[in-house]
Amino acid sequence: MTRSAELFERAQKTIPGGVNSPVRAFKSVGGTPLFIKKAEGAYMVDEDDRRYLDYVGSWGPMITGHADPDILNAVRSRLDLGLSYGAPTGLETEMAELLCELVPSMDRVRMVNSGTEATMSAIRLARGFTGRDKIVKFEGCYHGHSDSLLVKAGSGALTFGVPTSPGVPEDFAKHTLTLTFNDSQEVRDCFKEIGDQIACIIVEPVAGNMNCIPPEPGFLETLREVCDQSGALLIFDEVMSGFRVALGGAQEAYAVTPDLTTLGKIVGGGLPVGAFGGKEEVMNQLSPLGPVYQAGTLSGNPLAMAAGITLLNKLRQPNFHQQLSDYAQKLCEGLEARAQAAKIPLTTQQAGGMFGIFFTDAPKVTTFAEATQCNLEQFKQFFHAMLDQGVYLAPSAYEASFVSAAHGEKELAFTLAAAEQAFAQLKA
Ligand code: PLP
């Protein structure tokens, strides 16, 4: 028995499913999750001392690689000053100034402790600001696990939502409408019918929770247009795409400016942080200035601020994002070429430093329904064949994978050689 297997068995006795976040359990690919001992640069080492080239990067934050010495030093330099004060610090303002400078839509920002908190708070603010209850989201987009957002479409897109998890009251779910990602006409139809009841649209501008699905030309612009016409707020959930697809996030890359933006992952440099921000007139509705309540004992934690500020400043180096994007592009092209040589139907999609692999003969995948039609069995086999050779991809066909600045030519060659072997092993 491996040490990971032993630890997994032990964990299941006290932690539901043995993990603190479901995707870590490897349920969608089968097998035993790896328990990680340490990580550095592009690599992680498991408890059995096996080394893996990592394309998960803690699900996004590790954009400069694991154990980045600059971030570790920034955290070390704060340690002896105390861990938390429950009172304001200059670091929080430094972070806020940085975010307002980097993210095009942000005039004001508030720090929270996770992406879930950021989206939950942004939705409450949008409802408070507009005085409306209904929200629009898109099938396949994930915005964390708050009640209003764990909702899927009812029988037709314009019917009320139904909870996707027990514990979410139907009374909450009925306020959430779930439409089809990349379907501009459906959005227009919905707003024509009930636009004056909608508080906000929340969208992952580049979807990364149904594999990697970039917006089709015109889709984000349509969202902006219907919000402007109806008085609803447009929320870009950039927890994943923020600082990753471009320094200023997807809103910079696609030149569409939302009213509110939610951030997480990279913004904390690997510590638990989220943020939401946007237009001054909207953000000023938050307490203590306005009536919309929102708070957090550990929000703006000094260690987390030090880590996040250091990381964000590193991302400002010239060409940082270009290099990430070049790597991801070469990787995707290399994977497609090797799959084609092995006669395996494969499509890849990429936005900056995030990418997805789809086992399908469709030239592109633009919706959740299309993503679910891909060959999941082949993905599982591919995932394990890569893992056996020391390449750790996202353990689900519905998750994007990530590259970091620590991924270089050596890592690219290693991955493509492993993929060639893996494709050769796949059963059609
Ligand atoms: N929004 C998006 C787009 C995400 O990808 C995630 C997490 O993966 C979240 C929100 C929730 O963030 P957290 O897991 O930090 O609560």
Boltz pocket constraint, residues with backbone or C-beta under 6 A from the ligand:
constraints:
  - pocket:
      binder: B
      contacts: [[A, 59], [A, 113], [A, 114], [A, 115], [A, 116], [A, 117], [A, 119], [A, 142], [A, 143], [A, 144], [A, 145], [A, 204], [A, 208], [A, 209], [A, 237], [A, 238], [A, 239], [A, 240], [A, 264], [A, 265], [A, 273], [A, 274]]
      max_distance: 6.0
